[in-house]
Amino acid sequence: MIFLSIDSDGYWLGCLFALIEYVAGGNKSSFRSRYFGAALNCPAVTFPRLLSMYRDVITCYPDIQRMVWLIELRFVSYPISLSTPERDKFVEGYTYQRVFLR
């Protein structure tokens, strides 16, 4: 059994990225290839930009909007960068959330 540490900023940022990818629609691999590396390396710049681009679309999905809002409450500001263990948690959170959204 795998126990996930949900106290990790990287984990929650990965979940947030998966939620934004879900509402972005269209070609998921294109969205992922464009923004995944940026979100992993510099979340403080990438997430505010992604959220402002997709805020109107997120409001069309009340359940997703609620999850995004709960994750956003965790952060006063997004971290400038993620350490290697946090990057691993980012990928873990992203993968978990993508499976959950299917």
N, C-alpha and C positions, 0 to 999 in steps of 0.2 A: 504494500500500500504506500502511495506517495502522499506526503503531507505538504501542502503548498503554504508557503509563508506569505500570508496576505498583508503583512506589515511592510512589504517592500514597495518603494516608489516605482521601481522598474516594472514590477508585476502589474500595478494599477495603470501605468502608462501603456503597457502592452494591451491591456483590456480596452482602454480608451481608444487606442489606434484601431483595434478590430471593430469597435462600434462605429467609428467614423468611416472606416472602409465599407462597412455594411450599408450605411445610408448613402454613401457615394454612388453605389450602384455601378452600372456599366461594366467595363472590363476591370475586374479586381486585380489581375496581375499587373496591369498598367499602373493603377493607383499604388499598389504595393511597391513596384519597382521604382516609382518616382519618389515616394515619401518615406519608405521604411528606413533606409539608411540615415536620412536626415532626422527622423524621429528618434532613432537609436542613438545618434551621435550628439544631437543638440536639441533636446526636448524643449528648452526654454524659448527657442525661436519657432520651432515647427508646430507645436500644439496650439498656441494662440492663433497662428495663421490658419491652420486646418479648421479649428473651431469657428473662426470668423467666416471662412469660406462656406462651411456646411451648416451653419446655425439654423438657417431657414428650413433646410431639408430635415434636420434633426427634429424640429418641432412637429413634423408630420408623423413622427413615430413616437407616441406618448411613452411607451415602455422604454424605448431606447433613450429618449430624452431624460427620463427619470434616472436611468443608470449613468448616463453622462453627467448629470447634475450631482449624483452621489459621489462619483469619482472626482469631479472638480472640487467638491467640498474638502477633499483631502489635502489639496495643495493651496498654500498661500501664494506661492509662485512655483513655476515648474523648475526642476533642477537644470543647471547649465549643461551638465554632462552626466553620464552614468558610468559607474565603475564596471569592471568586467563581470563581477557577480550580479550586479543590477541589470546589466545587459542580458545575462542569461535569464533572469526573472522576467524581463521585458518579453523575450521570445516565449517563455512559458505562459505568461498572462495572455499574450496575443493568441497563441495556439489554443489555449483553453477557451477563450471567448469566442473564437471562430467556430470551434466545435459546438459550443453552447448555442450559437445563433443559427445553426443549420436546422 
